[in-house]
């Protein structure tokens, strides 16, 4: 039969098979031999077992499509041929696989350094920082708190308020020795001993920069603000409003209009309670506070609750002194109108989870105030990022003069609040028929304010900003950990407040001695601490105490201060 292949001169399959047998007799046997399916290539690397199985004739279904008339002679297939599928060669070099050397292998990491192809699940707590914050966080803090230091004297042989150890500790832009030298009162002698100021929770000391700024104000700028047409009025107004701008930047507010000057944290909370919250309350409405609060963040709410018929609910804490968030969320109802919580407990030092507290309140449509009196000098604060509705603090807790404090409030909330005090400066126009009050923040600043003290507050915040608040926070954390470790070595001591997230406060009880006895003994050594209930009786009574001894730390405290405290406490043993 004539086929297309014949016409085209293409050899038939039979002819091709004969030709292959002649050319490659060692690869293919007689075509007349019995046929069997060609074993498929093993899926594993060549092994003697695999060769034996294949050579033994075990039939393996090939993955190659098989036609009905396609037969392959395999009985005499040379499995020892170097190119046979799955076979082993008599040439040793063909029995192993050699991986080509990477020309860049000397620049590659060792195998042990390579990441696991299947790493375990990892969780991250990312921190997003601005460039400025990142630079501040990278500032070195060298704190060899395990080493002692010798007192340092000047050329006149006058003892300076720091030791040689403090000269090696850098906090942001300054050494600890430089910081301590900035505070003149630290050179004082108390009962013949260097002053160890550990009463920072009650008030902080003032740096020379603040003292000098107050002196300059009174010597060159003193006047009442806003309405004068003369030069000193302009100077005084500029200094006052510049201080407001400094506060705005320090706490991350979006506008200077959101910064109201008051006398301190107590007045700040009373302002918010009476000007904003009280007008919204009806009988049965609810205000939430925490068990950790200072009396200043309890009594104002009790007063307006009594007047309006509202009720107070309290967030509980656990055995360490940390707030219990799931119990907090349970307190919210449709009648909840406001939340007021501390950022840092003034007696336990607990740093509360304010981000979560704010978020939970807002999830329920409730406004919130954060009391920052005990956090402002120790922890970087950004009210815009925190999204709190109100934030309050006192100047004297952050190295500024007494008699000055701050209310931060979101602009729309301050605008909706009614005036707190009436009088001069807060008005735009007055007749006997009606009064028009000023725009914020002036509508809350009736009368002559603490102008010089506000200017001093600006100087204090500038001083801290130049050091860097992230660096202040890191240094105080290191010092707090050192203090906790050393104080545990004192026989009979019980630390009060053991939350993992703590700041500043080191409250304790000493077995066999009253708090007053401890305080007086420490004062004999020049060590100033506070004893009593610290205006936080509810939380102390929760832990079974009426009072405690409370040392509190600040930026200028040194490891030597802690050593002096521990040494004095050990005299009781």
FENMO-V343031 format. One record per backbone hydrogen bond with DSSP energy under -1.0 kcal/mol. CO is the residue of the C=O (numbers start at 0). NH is the residue of the N-H. E is the energy in kcal/mol with one decimal. If there is no record, write none. Layout:
CO;NH;E / CO;NH;E
//
This chain:
2;6;-2.3 / 3;7;-2.0 / 4;9;-3.0 / 5;8;-1.1 / 11;15;-2.2 / 12;16;-2.1 / 13;17;-2.2 / 14;18;-2.3 / 15;19;-2.1 / 16;20;-2.1 / 17;21;-1.9 / 18;22;-2.3 / 19;23;-3.0 / 23;26;-1.4 / 23;27;-1.6 / 29;32;-1.9 / 46;50;-2.0 / 47;51;-2.5 / 48;52;-2.4 / 49;53;-2.0 / 50;54;-3.1 / 51;55;-2.0 / 52;57;-1.4 / 53;56;-1.6 / 66;69;-1.0 / 71;35;-1.1 / 73;76;-1.5 / 76;78;-1.3 / 77;80;-1.3 / 80;83;-2.1 / 83;86;-1.5 / 90;93;-1.6 / 91;94;-1.7 / 101;104;-2.1 / 103;106;-1.9 / 104;107;-1.1 / 109;112;-1.4 / 110;113;-1.1 / 129;133;-2.4 / 130;134;-2.2 / 131;135;-2.1 / 132;136;-2.4 / 133;137;-1.3 / 135;138;-1.2 / 142;144;-2.5 / 143;146;-1.9 / 149;163;-2.5 / 151;159;-3.7 / 153;156;-2.1 / 157;153;-2.1 / 161;151;-1.6 / 164;167;-1.5 / 165;176;-1.5 / 168;175;-3.2 / 170;173;-1.7 / 173;170;-3.4 / 174;178;-2.3 / 175;179;-2.8 / 176;180;-1.9 / 177;181;-1.0 / 179;182;-1.2 / 181;207;-3.2 / 182;185;-1.8 / 183;186;-2.0 / 184;187;-1.8 / 187;194;-2.2 / 189;192;-1.6 / 192;189;-3.4 / 195;527;-2.7 / 197;551;-2.1 / 198;201;-1.1 / 198;202;-1.8 / 206;210;-2.0 / 207;211;-3.1 / 208;212;-1.6 / 209;213;-2.3 / 210;214;-2.1 / 211;215;-2.6 / 212;216;-2.3 / 213;217;-2.4 / 214;218;-2.0 / 215;219;-2.4 / 216;220;-2.7 / 216;221;-1.4 / 224;226;-1.9 / 229;233;-1.7 / 230;234;-2.5 / 231;235;-2.9 / 232;236;-2.5 / 233;237;-2.5 / 234;238;-2.5 / 235;239;-2.4 / 236;240;-2.8 / 237;241;-2.2 / 238;242;-1.7 / 239;243;-1.4 / 240;244;-1.8 / 241;245;-2.2 / 242;246;-2.2 / 243;247;-2.3 / 244;248;-2.2 / 245;249;-2.4 / 246;250;-2.1 / 247;252;-2.2 / 250;382;-3.2 / 254;257;-1.3 / 255;258;-1.7 / 257;408;-1.6 / 259;406;-2.5 / 261;404;-2.8 / 263;267;-2.1 / 264;268;-2.5 / 265;269;-2.1 / 266;270;-2.4 / 267;271;-2.1 / 268;272;-2.7 / 269;273;-2.3 / 270;274;-3.1 / 271;275;-1.7 / 271;276;-2.1 / 272;277;-2.8 / 274;417;-2.1 / 276;279;-2.1 / 277;280;-1.5 / 281;284;-2.4 / 284;310;-2.9 / 285;336;-3.1 / 285;337;-1.1 / 286;312;-2.9 / 287;339;-2.7 / 288;314;-2.5 / 289;292;-1.3 / 293;296;-2.3 / 294;297;-1.9 / 294;298;-2.6 / 297;301;-1.9 / 298;302;-2.5 / 299;303;-1.8 / 300;304;-2.0 / 301;305;-2.5 / 302;306;-1.7 / 303;307;-1.6 / 304;308;-2.2 / 308;283;-2.5 / 310;286;-2.4 / 312;288;-2.7 / 314;290;-2.2 / 315;323;-2.0 / 317;320;-1.2 / 319;497;-1.3 / 319;498;-1.0 / 321;317;-2.6 / 323;327;-1.8 / 324;328;-2.4 / 325;329;-1.1 / 327;330;-1.3 / 328;331;-1.2 / 332;335;-1.3 / 334;285;-2.6 / 337;287;-2.6 / 338;368;-2.5 / 340;370;-2.8 / 342;351;-2.3 / 344;348;-1.1 / 348;502;-1.9 / 349;344;-2.3 / 351;353;-2.2 / 352;356;-2.4 / 353;357;-2.8 / 354;358;-2.3 / 355;359;-2.8 / 356;360;-1.9 / 357;361;-2.6 / 358;362;-2.1 / 359;363;-1.1 / 360;365;-2.7 / 361;364;-1.7 / 366;338;-1.6 / 367;388;-1.0 / 367;389;-1.5 / 368;340;-2.4 / 369;391;-1.9 / 370;342;-2.5 / 371;375;-2.3 / 374;377;-1.8 / 374;378;-2.6 / 381;385;-2.5 / 382;386;-1.7 / 388;409;-1.9 / 389;369;-2.3 / 390;407;-3.1 / 391;371;-2.7 / 392;405;-2.6 / 394;397;-2.2 / 394;399;-2.1 / 395;203;-2.5 / 403;394;-3.2 / 404;261;-2.1 / 405;392;-1.6 / 406;259;-2.6 / 407;390;-2.0 / 409;412;-1.1 / 409;413;-2.3 / 410;414;-2.3 / 411;415;-1.2 / 412;416;-1.3 / 423;446;-3.2 / 425;437;-3.1 / 428;435;-3.4 / 433;430;-2.5 / 435;427;-3.8 / 435;428;-2.2 / 438;442;-1.1 / 440;443;-1.9 / 441;444;-1.9 / 448;450;-1.9 / 449;453;-2.2 / 450;454;-2.2 / 451;455;-2.4 / 452;456;-2.2 / 453;457;-2.0 / 454;458;-1.8 / 455;459;-2.2 / 456;460;-2.4 / 457;461;-1.9 / 458;462;-2.2 / 459;463;-2.0 / 460;464;-2.4 / 461;465;-2.0 / 462;466;-1.1 / 463;467;-3.1 / 467;471;-1.9 / 468;472;-2.7 / 469;473;-2.1 / 470;474;-2.5 / 471;475;-2.6 / 472;476;-1.9 / 473;477;-2.1 / 474;478;-2.5 / 475;479;-2.6 / 476;480;-2.2 / 477;481;-2.0 / 478;482;-2.5 / 479;483;-2.6 / 480;484;-2.0 / 481;485;-2.5 / 482;486;-2.8 / 483;487;-1.3 / 485;488;-1.4 / 486;489;-1.8 / 489;492;-1.4 / 491;510;-2.5 / 493;508;-2.0 / 499;501;-1.0 / 500;350;-3.0 / 502;504;-2.8 / 503;552;-1.1 / 506;495;-2.5 / 507;548;-2.5 / 508;493;-2.5 / 509;512;-1.8 / 513;517;-2.0 / 514;518;-2.7 / 515;519;-2.4 / 516;520;-2.2 / 517;521;-2.5 / 518;522;-2.1 / 519;523;-1.6 / 521;524;-1.1 / 521;526;-2.5 / 522;525;-2.0 / 525;195;-2.9 / 527;197;-1.8 / 529;549;-3.3 / 531;547;-2.1 / 532;535;-1.6 / 534;294;-2.6 / 535;539;-1.8 / 536;540;-2.7 / 537;541;-1.5 / 538;542;-1.2 / 539;544;-2.7 / 547;531;-1.1 / 548;507;-2.5 / 549;529;-1.5 / 550;505;-2.4 / 551;199;-1.1 / 553;556;-1.7 / 557;561;-1.4 / 558;562;-2.5 / 559;563;-2.4 / 560;564;-2.1 / 561;565;-2.7 / 562;566;-2.5 / 563;567;-2.2 / 564;568;-2.4 / 565;569;-2.0 / 567;570;-1.2 / 568;571;-1.6
//
